[in-house]
Each structure stands twice: as C-alpha cells, then as structure tokens.
Amino acid sequence: MFKRKKVKKWNDGDSGVFTDGTRFRLSNVRANEKHQFGGSKATKTAAGMSGRSKGNVSWKPVARDVYGRQVGEMRNKDGSVNQRMRNKGYKKKGR
C-alpha cells in the first residue's frame, strides 16, 4: 500500500530523508555514493525525478536495511522512480 510522502533531501542517488524524518533507500537501485565518481550526477538525477512533483511521492516500504532505513518503491506522477533509475543504468550487480 502506497503512502503519500515528501522528500526532504537526497543523500545520494538511491537514499535520502523524508520530511517526517524517515530515512529511505530505493529497492533494487545501486547508485554511486555522493563522494564517488558519478555520485553527484546520480544524486541530481534522483532529485530531479522527485522534484518534478515538488518532492511529493508515493512510497511503499518493503523492508529495512542494516542501517535501519526503510527500503521500498517510490512513485510520482511520472511513474516508478526505481524503474527509471534502473533504466538510466543505476543497477550495479553485486549486493
């Protein structure tokens, strides 16, 4: 079940914080960390996707990671943010 949330900020291309203080991570998306090569671009890409709807998104948590963040699926008026990030190549294999 999707809930309406608003993104406060993106920490990197696949994780951030909602305005209610909840930390999140996009499921099945592997983007570079902000300090790594390409990380700034990944962060701007994700922020641009959520920014098109003024940060308002639909969020469906599916799990928690080892850092206590909610892992889940994010959508906005343009569709799945997770899928669009994967389509842009942020889907490194491994973990």
C-alpha positions in Angstrom: 0.0 0.0 0.0 1.5 3.3 -1.1 1.5 6.3 1.2 2.0 9.9 0.3 5.3 11.4 1.4 7.5 14.4 0.7 11.2 14.0 0.0 13.3 16.4 2.2 16.7 15.7 0.7 18.6 13.0 -1.2 21.8 11.8 0.4 23.0 10.1 -2.8 21.4 8.5 -5.9 19.5 5.8 -4.0 18.8 7.1 -0.5 17.5 10.1 1.4 15.2 11.5 4.0 11.5 12.3 4.0 10.2 15.5 5.7 8.9 13.4 8.6 12.5 12.3 9.4 12.1 8.8 7.9 15.3 7.6 6.2 14.7 5.7 3.0 16.5 3.7 0.3 15.2 2.7 -3.2 14.9 -1.0 -3.6 16.9 -2.7 -6.4 18.7 0.6 -7.3 22.5 0.7 -6.9 23.8 4.3 -7.4 27.3 5.6 -6.6 27.8 7.3 -3.2 27.9 11.1 -3.3 31.7 11.2 -2.8 32.4 8.5 -5.5 32.9 9.2 -9.2 29.5 9.8 -10.8 27.8 10.1 -7.4 26.9 13.8 -7.8 25.2 13.0 -11.1 23.2 10.1 -9.6 22.1 12.4 -6.7 21.0 15.1 -9.2 19.2 12.5 -11.3 17.2 11.2 -8.4 16.4 14.6 -7.0 15.3 15.8 -10.5 12.8 12.9 -10.7 11.2 13.6 -7.3 11.5 17.4 -7.9 9.2 17.2 -11.0 6.4 16.6 -8.5 7.7 19.1 -6.0 9.1 16.3 -3.8 5.6 14.7 -3.4 5.9 10.9 -3.9 4.0 7.7 -3.2 6.1 5.4 -1.0 5.7 1.6 -0.4 8.2 0.2 2.2 9.1 -3.4 1.7 11.9 -4.0 4.2 14.5 -2.4 6.4 18.2 -2.4 5.8 21.1 -2.9 8.2 21.2 0.8 8.9 17.5 1.0 9.9 16.4 2.7 6.7 13.1 1.8 5.0 13.7 0.1 1.7 11.0 0.4 -0.8 9.4 1.5 -4.1 8.9 5.2 -4.9 6.5 6.6 -7.5 5.4 10.0 -8.6 3.2 11.4 -11.4 5.7 10.1 -14.0 5.8 6.5 -12.7 8.2 4.4 -10.8 11.4 6.3 -9.7 13.1 3.0 -9.0 12.5 1.7 -12.6 13.6 5.0 -14.2 16.8 5.0 -12.1 17.5 1.4 -13.2 16.8 2.3 -16.9 19.4 5.1 -16.6 21.9 2.4 -15.6 21.9 2.6 -11.8 21.7 -1.2 -11.2 25.2 -2.4 -10.4 25.3 -6.1 -9.8 26.5 -7.5 -6.5 24.6 -6.7 -3.4 
